Amino acid sequence: MADTNPPDIKRGQGKTRGGTSGKVADFRYKRPSRPNKRPRKNGQAPREPKARGEPSGKQAHAQARNQGPAQAQAQSAPMPRGRNQAYAALDLGTNNCRLLIARPSGENFTVIDAFSRVVRLGEGLAASGRLSDEAMERTLAALHVCAEKLRRRHVHLARSVATEACRRASNGAEFIERVREETGIALDIISAQEEARLAVLGCHILLEDGAGPAVIFDIGGGSTELVLVEPSGAVPRILDWMSVPWGVVSLTDTVDGSDDTTDLRLDRYRRMRKTVLDSFRPFAERVREFAKGQHPIRLLGTSGTVTTLASLHLELPQYDRQAVDGLILPSVAMRDISVRLSHMSGADRRQLPCIGDDRANLVVAGCAILESILDIWPSETLGVADRGIREGILRSLMAADATGESSRAALQRMREQDV
């Protein structure tokens, strides 16, 4: 799997934008032996197996005790040099733990290893203000897997970040220190502004063509970031941004309600939407003049919510990153799916492909956030990105390292001339 590089070819309904985000080979998406295989003509794709060789939580803890911190292991191992060096980006969110390991490939990069697991780190945080013992244990088990991958891939440079759950939790810093001691991974609790910047850096290439500003949004587990950008040059210029403390986990935990009847479900959904709209209002007021401009504001969403809804729109039997990433869909289609999900019971949502148990209870909150965004900026289309913070980190690391190499080379030439 590690050296398999499926092309950025998009399939399915709707327009697509290809990208220069790097060729991605992720254990979640494709069998390593046949990454380019198309769905069968009858619409049934082969069942995706679980990734092999991934230790369980207990096994990972045992490996860590026997092997020591990942960073120490990496320092003692032979380090690849040149353009074959591996870089890593780890994003620990409120709901997911995700890792990408990549090598530079021209102006882009090729992912050689990846990992993603739902850890629900922020479960119960809204009520208690603390990370629970159960959530921390689940997360540590996932991070031990990440540490082993970092060690095995001889990672040259890595950046590991934690977002809203660790920002809000009273024991967030304590947990970060525990992670460092037990896994060797040094997590950096980044600000909401840095989170927004990295998301833009990772996915802006998928913005729909057009003039004028655009809004890139990231619906996370514990927060949602909205960024108004002006595409210009290699990286868009950020004109304004906002972060609100409502993601799929925090909104679900905060807005109580019953799943027993359709009326009760819709009442909760309306309250979710009002909560989010009230939080978005200051940002909406600030960017109102841009929305009245000659060119309509384009929208690009990077989150599990938009990729899940796009999968339902395409009627995919299982998630396929190549079919979803870069897709441009009618906004009305995403609204229709959101409304349909808000009417359904949790049991019915679990039966839908690409949702399952992990997202059945959280996807409704994501729909409420997405519809609130579409209420403020009624764009005819919506871009979908299955890329974001991790890709932004990788680009930053590679660019900084390349700049450093150029500076070191120039300094060495100056020294040689002085001799």
Beta strands, then each sheet from edge to edge (+ up, - down):
strand 1: 15-16
strand 2: 86-92
strand 3: 96-105
strand 4: 108-118
strand 5: 155-162
strand 6: 187-189
strand 7: 214-219
strand 8: 224-230
strand 9: 237-244
strand 10: 298-302
strand 11: 327-330
strand 12: 381-385
sheet 1: 1+ 11- 12+ 10+ 7+ 8- 9+
sheet 2: 4+ 3- 2+ 5+ 6+
end
